[in-house]
Amino acid sequence: MKKAFLTNPAFRYIFEIFVIIFSVTISFYIQDILNEKDREKLKNDTLKGVLIDLETDIYQYNLALGILKNRLLEADSLILGFYEGNRINRVRNYWGFQGQKISMNSLVNTGAIEYINNSKLLRELSFHYDFHYDSMRDNSNAFENLFINLMEHLNKNYEVEGIGKLELKDLNNIGKTFGSTSYRFSDKEIRRMKNDIWLKNHMYNFKLILRLYLSGYTTGLDRIYQIKKLILKEINKT
């Protein structure tokens, strides 16, 4: 009876269907596991790229903080009337924002950002690369405009006696190149600068923008260190 049941065509048909369904289910399950591992690898590899970009940001932020703090002090000196030694050159430039976003773009474009488990990391990444970066670019543009306005005012109202010398062979030396960009003004022109209300007000504008800019670099640096910790935690838990 049992043998007859096992050899029954209907049973064999049902059994074959069961085997097929089971095989397909197992196949999909295994594929899901493989896909999950691929997604985790993609996410972690991209987050490692973000860590590299953040290291670049740390270097750039610290460099900017050192330079911009000095320029803030120079603005204070000019407000007090210390223009001797062609001191105006120390604020006759600007510093553009140079944030790194290559790996963050990859994280978004590949969809790997969807596989991040830590909601706090997602919030911090979004805030840093969207709101913070936009804010820093705004401050950078405002700082550049101050530089342009200062150059226009100096060109219109003060005669430049000369500029630093630079041999053509030294054009590939960034230090010598920047060192040669200082303008020279006569003592008469420097005395006039001391009584220039526009220059004094401009230095106050300079300080205002620099304070906002410096604050952005300082708070941004703190956030970068926090994001690094969250990324390492995200990578190491998987």
TORKESE-85621 format. One line per 4 residues: number of its first residue (from 1); their letters; for each residue x, y, z of N, C-alpha, C. Coordinates in pm, 1 decimal. Example, Ala and Ser with C-alpha at 12.3 -4.5 7.8 and 13.67 -1.06 7.14 Angstrom:
2
1 = as = 1319.0,-569.0,780.0,1230.0,-450.0,780.0,1320.0,-330.0,780.0 ~ 1285.0,-225.0,708.0,1367.0,-106.0,714.0,1290.0,3.0,787.0
//
This chain:
238
1 = mkka = 82.6,-120.4,0.0,0.0,0.0,0.0,86.5,126.0,0.0 ~ 184.9,124.2,91.3,276.3,237.6,99.2,355.1,255.6,-27.3 ~ 402.2,144.3,-86.7,479.3,148.9,-211.1,393.4,201.1,-324.2 ~ 269.5,159.1,-325.6,177.8,205.4,-430.8,153.5,354.7,-419.7
5 = fltn = 146.7,401.3,-293.7,123.4,544.8,-271.9,241.5,628.6,-321.6 ~ 362.0,578.2,-293.1,482.2,651.4,-333.4,500.6,652.4,-484.7 ~ 451.1,548.9,-549.3,466.6,543.3,-694.8,346.8,604.8,-766.6 ~ 255.5,656.0,-690.7,137.9,718.8,-750.1,179.6,843.2,-827.3
9 = pafr = 139.3,857.6,-955.2,178.0,973.7,-1037.4,140.6,1106.5,-973.6 ~ 26.9,1113.9,-910.3,-18.4,1239.6,-848.8,76.6,1280.9,-736.9 ~ 114.6,1180.2,-656.3,207.9,1209.0,-547.3,341.1,1257.1,-600.7 ~ 388.7,1187.3,-701.5,517.1,1224.3,-761.6,511.1,1366.0,-818.5
13 = yife = 398.7,1402.3,-876.6,381.6,1536.3,-934.7,386.4,1642.4,-824.7 ~ 311.6,1614.3,-717.2,309.2,1708.8,-605.4,447.7,1720.2,-541.6 ~ 514.3,1607.3,-528.1,646.9,1605.7,-468.4,746.1,1685.9,-552.6 ~ 741.4,1671.7,-683.5,831.3,1744.8,-773.4,806.0,1894.8,-764.0
17 = ifvi = 677.3,1931.6,-755.6,644.7,2074.7,-741.0,701.8,2128.0,-609.8 ~ 686.2,2045.9,-504.5,738.9,2086.7,-374.1,890.3,2107.6,-379.9 ~ 958.8,2013.8,-445.6,1105.4,2023.1,-458.0,1144.0,2149.3,-534.3 ~ 1068.5,2179.2,-642.1,1099.1,2298.6,-723.5,1079.6,2424.4,-640.4
21 = ifsv = 964.7,2430.0,-570.6,936.0,2548.5,-488.5,1040.8,2564.1,-379.1 ~ 1075.6,2454.4,-316.6,1175.9,2458.9,-210.1,1311.0,2505.9,-264.4 ~ 1348.3,2454.7,-380.5,1476.0,2490.7,-442.0,1479.8,2639.4,-477.6 ~ 1368.1,2688.2,-535.2,1361.8,2830.4,-572.8,1367.6,2918.4,-448.8
25 = tisf = 1294.4,2875.5,-344.9,1294.3,2952.7,-219.8,1433.9,2960.8,-160.0 ~ 1500.0,2845.6,-154.7,1636.9,2843.0,-102.8,1728.6,2928.9,-188.3 ~ 1708.8,2921.4,-319.9,1791.7,3000.0,-412.0,1775.5,3148.8,-387.1 ~ 1647.6,3192.4,-370.8,1622.2,3333.7,-342.9,1679.9,3374.2,-207.9
29 = yiqd = 1667.2,3284.7,-111.2,1718.5,3313.4,22.5,1870.2,3332.4,19.6 ~ 1936.7,3240.1,-49.3,2082.5,3250.3,-61.5,2122.2,3378.0,-135.8 ~ 2045.5,3409.3,-242.7,2075.2,3529.4,-319.8,2056.1,3655.9,-235.8 ~ 1950.9,3654.0,-151.5,1927.6,3767.8,-61.9,2044.3,3787.0,33.6
33 = ilne = 2095.3,3674.3,83.5,2210.2,3681.8,174.4,2332.0,3739.2,102.5 ~ 2353.6,3690.2,-20.6,2467.9,3740.6,-99.6,2450.6,3887.9,-131.4 ~ 2326.5,3928.4,-167.9,2299.1,4068.5,-198.7,2320.2,4155.7,-74.9 ~ 2276.7,4103.0,39.5,2293.5,4176.9,164.4,2441.8,4198.9,194.1
37 = kdre = 2522.1,4095.4,170.8,2666.2,4109.2,193.1,2727.9,4209.0,95.5 ~ 2678.6,4205.8,-29.6,2728.2,4301.1,-129.5,2692.5,4444.0,-89.1 ~ 2570.1,4461.0,-38.4,2526.8,4595.1,2.8,2608.7,4645.2,121.4 ~ 2632.8,4556.1,215.5,2712.6,4594.0,331.7,2855.0,4631.3,290.4
41 = klkn = 2911.6,4553.7,198.5,3047.4,4582.3,151.2,3052.4,4715.9,78.6 ~ 2952.7,4740.7,-6.7,2946.6,4866.9,-79.1,2936.0,4983.6,17.9 ~ 2847.4,4969.6,116.5,2830.2,5076.0,215.6,2959.6,5100.8,292.6 ~ 3020.5,4993.4,343.0,3141.4,5008.2,423.7,3258.5,5063.0,343.4
45 = dtlk = 3273.3,5015.6,220.0,3382.9,5064.7,134.5,3364.8,5213.7,105.8 ~ 3240.6,5254.5,81.6,3214.8,5395.8,52.3,3234.6,5481.3,176.8 ~ 3193.1,5430.2,291.1,3214.7,5503.1,416.4,3363.8,5518.3,447.2 ~ 3443.4,5419.9,408.5,3588.8,5431.5,424.9,3642.6,5545.6,337.8
49 = gvli = 3581.1,5562.6,220.2,3617.8,5675.9,135.1,3580.3,5807.9,199.2 ~ 3464.2,5811.3,266.5,3422.3,5932.2,338.7,3523.6,5965.3,447.8 ~ 3574.0,5862.5,516.0,3675.8,5884.7,619.9,3800.3,5951.3,562.4 ~ 3840.8,5909.3,443.0,3957.5,5969.2,377.5,3930.2,6115.6,345.2
53 = dlet = 3808.8,6143.9,293.3,3771.8,6282.8,263.0,3769.2,6367.7,389.9 ~ 3722.8,6309.5,499.6,3716.6,6382.9,626.1,3856.8,6417.7,676.1 ~ 3953.6,6329.6,652.2,4092.0,6360.5,690.2,4143.6,6480.6,611.5 ~ 4106.0,6487.3,483.5,4143.4,6603.2,401.7,4078.1,6728.8,457.0
57 = diyq = 3951.7,6717.6,495.9,3880.7,6831.3,554.9,3947.9,6877.6,683.9 ~ 3988.0,6782.3,767.8,4054.2,6818.5,893.5,4179.3,6901.4,866.5 ~ 4258.2,6858.7,768.3,4379.7,6934.0,733.5,4343.9,7074.2,682.8 ~ 4246.2,7081.4,591.3,4206.7,7209.8,533.7,4145.3,7301.8,639.1
61 = ynla = 4063.3,7246.4,727.2,3998.7,7327.3,830.1,4101.7,7385.4,926.1 ~ 4196.1,7303.2,969.8,4299.0,7352.7,1061.8,4386.9,7457.8,995.7 ~ 4419.6,7436.4,868.9,4498.5,7534.5,794.7,4423.1,7666.4,784.3 ~ 4295.1,7657.8,750.5,4212.8,7778.0,737.6,4201.8,7852.1,870.6
65 = lgil = 4182.2,7778.0,978.5,4168.8,7841.2,1110.3,4293.6,7921.7,1146.5 ~ 4410.6,7863.9,1121.4,4534.8,7934.0,1152.4,4550.5,8062.3,1071.9 ~ 4521.3,8054.8,942.5,4537.3,8170.4,853.8,4433.3,8278.0,883.3 ~ 4308.9,8237.2,897.9,4201.1,8335.1,915.0,4205.1,8403.6,1051.4
69 = knrl = 4251.9,8334.1,1153.8,4266.8,8398.0,1285.6,4369.3,8511.0,1278.1 ~ 4477.8,8487.3,1204.2,4579.2,8592.1,1187.4,4521.9,8711.8,1112.6 ~ 4438.8,8685.3,1012.5,4380.0,8795.3,935.9,4280.6,8874.6,1020.3 ~ 4214.9,8806.5,1112.3,4124.0,8876.2,1203.2,4202.0,8972.7,1291.6
73 = lead = 4319.7,8930.9,1338.0,4405.0,9018.4,1418.7,4456.2,9136.1,1336.2 ~ 4488.4,9110.5,1208.9,4535.4,9218.4,1121.7,4424.9,9321.4,1098.3 ~ 4300.5,9275.0,1085.8,4188.0,9368.5,1068.9,4176.3,9459.1,1190.3 ~ 4196.0,9403.6,1311.0,4193.1,9484.6,1433.3,4302.2,9591.7,1429.7
77 = slil = 4421.8,9554.3,1383.8,4533.2,9649.3,1377.2,4502.8,9763.5,1281.1 ~ 4441.3,9731.4,1166.8,4409.5,9835.1,1068.9,4299.7,9927.6,1120.3 ~ 4203.0,9873.2,1192.3,4098.1,9957.4,1251.6,4159.8,10057.8,1347.6 ~ 4265.4,10015.7,1417.2,4335.1,10105.2,1510.7,4429.8,10201.1,1439.2
81 = gfye = 4444.4,10185.2,1306.4,4523.8,10280.0,1228.9,4666.2,10238.7,1201.5 ~ 4701.6,10113.2,1224.5,4838.3,10067.6,1201.1,4853.7,10018.6,1056.0 ~ 4879.2,10112.1,965.2,4895.5,10079.8,823.3,5041.7,10076.7,779.5 ~ 5132.1,10113.0,870.7,5273.7,10116.3,834.2,5321.0,9979.2,786.2
85 = gnri = 5430.4,9983.7,707.2,5488.2,9859.8,656.2,5399.8,9790.9,554.5 ~ 5316.6,9872.8,486.9,5225.8,9818.1,384.8,5139.8,9703.6,441.5 ~ 5093.7,9726.0,564.2,5018.8,9622.6,637.0,4887.4,9585.4,567.9 ~ 4837.0,9672.1,482.9,4712.0,9645.2,412.6,4719.9,9515.3,332.4
89 = nrvr = 4842.1,9477.8,292.1,4859.8,9354.1,214.3,4817.2,9229.6,291.5 ~ 4818.2,9237.3,423.5,4787.9,9119.0,504.5,4639.4,9083.9,504.9 ~ 4557.3,9176.3,455.4,4414.0,9145.7,441.4,4370.5,9157.4,295.0 ~ 4466.5,9177.5,206.7,4435.6,9195.8,64.8,4435.8,9061.1,-7.5
93 = nywg = 4353.1,8972.4,42.2,4341.1,8838.2,-15.3,4220.6,8769.8,48.5 ~ 4191.6,8649.6,6.9,4080.8,8576.2,68.2,4114.7,8427.3,71.0 ~ 4031.3,8350.7,142.5,4051.6,8206.5,154.6,3922.1,8137.2,116.8 ~ 3925.1,8062.8,7.0,3805.4,7994.5,-39.3,3782.8,7862.6,31.9
97 = fqgq = 3657.0,7826.6,48.7,3622.2,7699.6,113.4,3655.4,7584.3,21.0 ~ 3718.7,7478.1,76.9,3765.0,7365.2,-4.2,3718.3,7231.4,53.7 ~ 3590.7,7218.9,83.8,3539.0,7095.1,139.8,3542.4,6979.9,39.5 ~ 3565.3,6859.7,91.0,3573.1,6739.5,7.2,3443.0,6659.7,17.3
101 = kism = 3381.0,6631.9,-98.4,3250.2,6565.1,-96.8,3242.7,6449.2,-196.0 ~ 3353.6,6403.9,-248.0,3354.2,6301.6,-353.2,3291.6,6171.1,-305.1 ~ 3337.1,6120.5,-191.4,3286.5,5991.9,-142.1,3143.1,6003.3,-91.6 ~ 3106.0,6119.5,-38.7,2967.4,6139.1,3.8,2875.4,6133.7,-117.3
105 = nslv = 2918.7,6191.9,-227.5,2839.7,6184.9,-350.9,2824.4,6039.5,-396.3 ~ 2930.7,5962.3,-384.6,2924.9,5820.3,-421.3,2829.2,5744.7,-330.3 ~ 2830.6,5779.5,-202.9,2742.1,5714.6,-105.9,2595.7,5734.5,-144.6 ~ 2566.1,5854.1,-194.5,2427.9,5886.1,-235.6,2396.5,5826.3,-372.4
109 = ntga = 2486.8,5845.4,-468.1,2459.8,5802.5,-606.5,2447.7,5651.2,-621.1 ~ 2522.9,5575.7,-541.3,2516.0,5429.5,-550.4,2401.2,5372.7,-466.6 ~ 2338.5,5456.6,-386.2,2231.2,5409.6,-299.7,2281.3,5345.7,-172.4 ~ 2413.6,5345.4,-152.2,2471.5,5280.5,-33.9,2428.4,5349.2,95.4
113 = ieyi = 2391.2,5476.4,86.4,2349.6,5550.3,205.7,2224.9,5488.8,268.8 ~ 2143.8,5419.2,187.1,2020.9,5357.1,236.9,2049.3,5240.2,330.8 ~ 2171.7,5188.3,327.6,2204.9,5070.9,408.0,2272.8,5107.7,539.5 ~ 2285.8,5239.1,565.9,2342.2,5282.7,693.8,2239.7,5256.4,804.2
117 = nnsk = 2282.3,5190.2,909.4,2191.7,5151.3,1017.4,2171.7,5260.4,1122.5 ~ 2275.4,5339.4,1145.4,2272.8,5438.7,1252.8,2204.9,5567.2,1204.6 ~ 2087.6,5597.5,1259.3,2012.1,5716.1,1217.6,2085.3,5844.9,1254.6 ~ 2162.3,5841.8,1363.1,2237.6,5961.1,1402.9,2345.7,5992.5,1300.6
121 = llre = 2410.7,5888.2,1249.7,2512.4,5907.6,1145.8,2449.5,5968.5,1021.3 ~ 2332.4,5921.4,984.4,2262.7,5976.9,868.0,2233.6,6125.1,886.7 ~ 2186.8,6162.0,1005.8,2155.9,6302.9,1033.5,2281.3,6389.5,1027.6 ~ 2388.5,6339.8,1088.2,2513.2,6417.3,1091.4,2572.5,6433.8,951.3
125 = lsfh = 2568.5,6327.8,871.5,2619.0,6336.4,734.3,2537.0,6435.9,653.2 ~ 2405.0,6428.2,666.5,2316.2,6519.0,592.6,2341.7,6663.3,632.4 ~ 2352.0,6689.0,763.4,2374.1,6825.4,811.3,2509.8,6878.0,765.3 ~ 2612.5,6792.4,777.5,2748.5,6837.1,744.9,2764.2,6869.3,596.6
129 = ydfh = 2717.9,6778.1,510.2,2743.8,6794.2,367.4,2639.7,6879.9,294.6 ~ 2527.6,6903.2,357.8,2426.2,6988.5,295.4,2424.6,7126.0,360.2 ~ 2369.6,7136.5,479.8,2356.9,7267.1,545.2,2492.3,7331.8,572.2 ~ 2583.6,7257.4,635.2,2713.0,7315.1,672.2,2793.4,7357.2,549.3
133 = ydsm = 2803.6,7270.3,450.0,2879.7,7303.1,329.5,2820.2,7424.3,258.3 ~ 2686.7,7432.5,250.3,2622.5,7548.1,186.6,2654.0,7675.5,263.4 ~ 2648.2,7667.3,394.8,2679.0,7782.7,478.6,2824.0,7827.5,460.5 ~ 2916.3,7731.9,453.4,3057.4,7765.5,436.4,3083.2,7828.6,299.3
137 = rdns = 3014.0,7780.9,197.3,3029.8,7840.3,64.0,2975.7,7983.2,62.1 ~ 2866.4,8006.4,133.4,2811.7,8142.3,142.6,2912.7,8236.2,208.0 ~ 2972.6,8191.4,319.4,3072.0,8273.8,388.1,3196.2,8293.0,301.6 ~ 3233.8,8188.8,228.3,3348.8,8197.6,139.0,3324.0,8300.1,28.9
141 = nafe = 3204.6,8297.2,-28.6,3170.6,8393.4,-134.0,3166.4,8536.1,-79.9 ~ 3112.6,8552.0,41.9,3108.2,8685.1,103.5,3249.5,8736.5,128.5 ~ 3338.8,8646.2,170.5,3478.5,8682.5,195.5,3547.7,8721.8,65.4 ~ 3518.6,8649.4,-41.8,3575.7,8681.8,-171.9,3527.5,8818.6,-220.4
145 = nlfi = 3400.2,8847.2,-197.5,3346.6,8977.5,-238.3,3412.9,9092.0,-162.2 ~ 3444.3,9070.3,-35.0,3515.9,9171.2,41.8,3652.8,9198.6,-19.8 ~ 3720.1,9092.0,-62.3,3850.2,9106.0,-128.1,3837.4,9186.7,-257.9 ~ 3737.2,9155.7,-337.7,3716.3,9225.5,-465.0,3687.2,9372.9,-440.4
149 = nlme = 3601.1,9402.1,-342.9,3567.4,9541.6,-311.8,3688.4,9618.3,-261.4 ~ 3771.4,9552.6,-180.3,3892.3,9617.5,-129.6,3987.8,9648.2,-243.7 ~ 4006.4,9554.3,-334.8,4094.6,9576.8,-449.2,4044.7,9692.9,-534.4 ~ 3914.4,9698.3,-557.8,3857.2,9807.4,-638.0,3879.0,9942.1,-570.1
153 = hlnk = 3862.2,9945.9,-438.3,3880.6,10071.8,-364.6,4026.3,10117.1,-367.6 ~ 4117.2,10024.4,-346.5,4259.1,10059.4,-349.4,4300.7,10105.6,-488.8 ~ 4254.5,10035.8,-591.6,4290.7,10072.1,-729.3,4237.4,10209.5,-767.0 ~ 4121.5,10243.2,-712.6,4056.5,10368.6,-747.8,4112.7,10487.6,-670.2
157 = nyev = 4163.0,10463.8,-549.9,4197.0,10575.0,-461.1,4344.1,10585.0,-421.1 ~ 4423.1,10480.2,-446.2,4562.5,10482.0,-400.7,4657.0,10436.2,-511.4 ~ 4767.1,10508.9,-521.7,4866.1,10474.4,-623.5,4962.4,10368.6,-570.0 ~ 4977.6,10262.0,-646.4,5070.4,10154.6,-609.8,5208.4,10189.9,-664.0
161 = egig = 5307.1,10190.0,-575.7,5444.8,10220.2,-617.7,5510.9,10102.3,-687.3 ~ 5477.0,9982.5,-646.0,5538.7,9864.8,-705.1,5483.3,9738.1,-642.5 ~ 5537.1,9628.5,-686.9,5495.7,9497.2,-636.5,5620.6,9412.9,-618.0 ~ 5613.0,9311.4,-535.8,5728.1,9227.2,-510.2,5786.1,9166.0,-636.9
165 = klel = 5915.9,9144.8,-639.1,5983.1,9089.0,-757.0,5972.7,8936.4,-758.4 ~ 5967.5,8882.4,-879.2,5963.0,8737.4,-895.2,6026.2,8700.7,-1028.2 ~ 6128.6,8615.4,-1022.9,6190.3,8566.7,-1144.5,6098.8,8464.4,-1212.4 ~ 6099.0,8462.5,-1345.1,6013.7,8368.3,-1418.5,6044.7,8224.3,-1381.1
169 = kdln = 6170.1,8197.8,-1350.1,6209.8,8060.7,-1314.1,6149.5,8017.1,-1181.1 ~ 6101.0,8115.0,-1101.1,6045.5,8083.8,-969.4,5893.0,8072.4,-969.8 ~ 5831.8,8076.3,-1086.8,5686.2,8067.9,-1093.7,5631.9,7934.5,-1042.3 ~ 5716.3,7832.4,-1044.5,5671.7,7701.8,-994.0,5692.3,7687.9,-844.1
173 = nigk = 5742.4,7792.3,-780.1,5761.6,7792.9,-635.1,5647.0,7871.8,-572.4 ~ 5549.9,7799.8,-512.6,5430.5,7864.9,-462.0,5460.8,7965.7,-351.9 ~ 5562.3,7935.2,-269.1,5599.6,8025.6,-161.5,5651.3,8158.6,-214.6 ~ 5743.1,8153.3,-311.2,5798.8,8275.8,-369.3,5692.6,8352.4,-448.2
177 = tfgs = 5603.4,8277.2,-514.3,5498.6,8342.5,-593.4,5407.6,8424.7,-504.5 ~ 5357.1,8363.8,-397.0,5268.6,8437.4,-306.8,5343.5,8550.1,-235.9 ~ 5469.9,8525.0,-204.6,5548.8,8627.5,-137.8,5574.0,8750.1,-223.6 ~ 5556.9,8736.1,-354.4,5583.7,8848.2,-446.2,5459.2,8929.9,-478.3
181 = tsyr = 5346.0,8896.5,-418.0,5220.2,8962.4,-457.1,5187.1,9086.8,-375.1 ~ 5273.2,9123.9,-281.5,5246.4,9241.1,-197.2,5266.1,9371.2,-275.2 ~ 5171.9,9464.0,-257.2,5184.2,9597.4,-316.9,5268.5,9686.6,-225.6 ~ 5338.1,9782.3,-286.2,5411.9,9882.2,-209.6,5344.9,10017.5,-227.8
185 = fsdk = 5318.6,10083.7,-114.0,5258.3,10216.6,-115.4,5355.7,10315.8,-51.4 ~ 5351.9,10438.7,-96.5,5438.0,10541.8,-39.0,5388.1,10578.8,100.5 ~ 5473.1,10643.5,178.0,5433.7,10687.8,312.1,5314.7,10782.6,305.0 ~ 5310.4,10863.3,199.2,5198.1,10956.0,182.4,5066.7,10880.0,167.1
189 = eirr = 5067.8,10776.7,86.1,4945.7,10698.9,64.7,4904.9,10624.3,192.4 ~ 5002.5,10576.9,266.8,4973.1,10506.4,391.8,4909.9,10600.9,493.4 ~ 4956.3,10726.5,498.2,4897.2,10825.2,588.6,4751.5,10851.1,549.7 ~ 4724.5,10854.0,421.2,4587.2,10874.9,373.7,4497.2,10757.7,412.9
193 = mknd = 4552.1,10638.4,409.0,4473.2,10520.2,446.3,4424.8,10528.8,590.8 ~ 4508.9,10584.3,677.0,4472.9,10593.7,818.5,4346.2,10675.8,840.8 ~ 4319.2,10770.0,751.3,4201.7,10856.7,765.2,4088.6,10818.2,670.2 ~ 4098.9,10702.1,610.3,3999.3,10656.1,513.6,3885.0,10585.1,588.4
197 = iwlk = 3769.4,10653.4,596.5,3654.0,10595.4,667.2,3606.2,10467.5,598.6 ~ 3611.9,10465.3,464.6,3566.8,10345.8,391.5,3650.4,10225.2,433.2 ~ 3782.6,10242.3,441.4,3869.9,10132.2,479.8,3840.2,10084.1,621.7 ~ 3815.8,10178.8,711.7,3785.9,10141.9,849.7,3656.3,10060.5,857.4
201 = nhmy = 3552.2,10109.1,789.1,3424.8,10036.2,788.2,3438.6,9899.9,720.4 ~ 3521.8,9897.6,616.6,3543.1,9772.4,544.9,3608.6,9668.5,635.6 ~ 3699.5,9713.7,721.0,3764.2,9620.7,813.6,3665.2,9566.4,916.2 ~ 3566.1,9647.1,953.1,3460.6,9596.4,1041.7,3377.4,9490.2,969.2
205 = nfkl = 3346.8,9513.9,842.6,3277.0,9411.7,762.8,3362.5,9285.4,751.3 ~ 3491.5,9308.6,734.2,3588.0,9199.2,724.1,3583.4,9112.7,850.3 ~ 3581.6,9180.4,966.7,3575.8,9108.3,1093.6,3444.2,9031.6,1108.7 ~ 3334.5,9094.1,1067.9,3204.1,9030.1,1080.5,3199.4,8898.2,1002.8
209 = ilrl = 3239.0,8905.0,875.4,3237.1,8784.6,791.5,3336.7,8681.5,842.2 ~ 3454.3,8727.9,885.1,3555.8,8634.8,933.8,3510.4,8560.9,1058.9 ~ 3438.9,8629.7,1146.7,3389.0,8563.7,1267.9,3292.9,8450.6,1231.9 ~ 3202.3,8477.7,1138.4,3107.8,8374.4,1094.1,3182.3,8258.7,1026.6
213 = ylsg = 3277.8,8295.5,943.6,3356.6,8196.2,870.0,3436.6,8108.1,966.6 ~ 3502.5,8172.0,1062.8,3581.6,8098.5,1161.3,3493.3,8009.4,1248.3 ~ 3376.1,8060.1,1284.5,3283.0,7979.7,1363.1,3242.0,7854.1,1287.1 ~ 3219.9,7868.7,1156.3,3184.5,7755.0,1072.5,3294.7,7650.6,1068.3
217 = yttg = 3419.4,7696.0,1058.4,3532.5,7603.1,1057.3,3546.8,7532.6,1192.6 ~ 3526.7,7606.8,1301.5,3543.0,7549.9,1435.1,3436.0,7444.9,1465.3 ~ 3309.3,7482.0,1443.2,3200.3,7387.0,1469.5,3204.1,7270.9,1370.1 ~ 3245.0,7300.2,1247.0,3256.2,7195.4,1146.0,3361.4,7093.0,1183.5
221 = ldri = 3471.7,7139.1,1239.1,3580.1,7049.1,1280.0,3532.5,6956.3,1391.8 ~ 3458.1,7012.3,1487.2,3403.4,6929.4,1595.5,3309.6,6822.6,1539.2 ~ 3229.0,6861.7,1441.8,3133.3,6767.5,1383.0,3205.1,6657.0,1305.2 ~ 3313.4,6692.1,1238.4,3389.8,6593.3,1161.3,3440.6,6482.0,1252.5
225 = yqik = 3492.8,6519.8,1369.5,3543.4,6418.3,1462.3,3429.1,6328.3,1511.9 ~ 3310.4,6387.2,1531.3,3195.8,6309.2,1573.0,3152.6,6211.9,1463.0 ~ 3151.3,6260.1,1338.7,3113.5,6175.1,1225.2,3212.3,6060.5,1208.8 ~ 3340.2,6087.5,1227.7,3441.8,5981.9,1216.8,3412.3,5869.1,1316.2
229 = klil = 3379.1,5904.0,1439.4,3348.9,5803.0,1540.6,3226.0,5721.0,1500.5 ~ 3123.5,5789.4,1449.2,3001.8,5720.3,1411.0,3024.8,5626.4,1291.4 ~ 3108.8,5669.9,1197.8,3139.1,5585.1,1080.9,3215.0,5460.5,1123.8 ~ 3315.1,5479.1,1209.3,3392.8,5363.8,1255.2,3303.7,5264.8,1330.6
233 = kein = 3209.5,5316.8,1407.6,3115.6,5231.2,1479.8,3026.1,5156.5,1381.6 ~ 2981.9,5225.1,1276.2,2895.1,5164.0,1174.8,2968.9,5054.4,1099.1 ~ 3092.6,5078.6,1064.8,3170.5,4980.2,988.8,3205.3,4859.4,1074.5 ~ 3242.4,4882.8,1196.1,3290.8,4773.9,1281.9,3179.3,4684.7,1335.5
237 = kt = 3055.5,4730.5,1331.8,2945.0,4650.2,1386.5,2893.0,4549.7,1284.1 ~ 2939.0,4562.6,1155.4,2885.6,4474.1,1051.5,2989.9,4372.6,1009.4
//
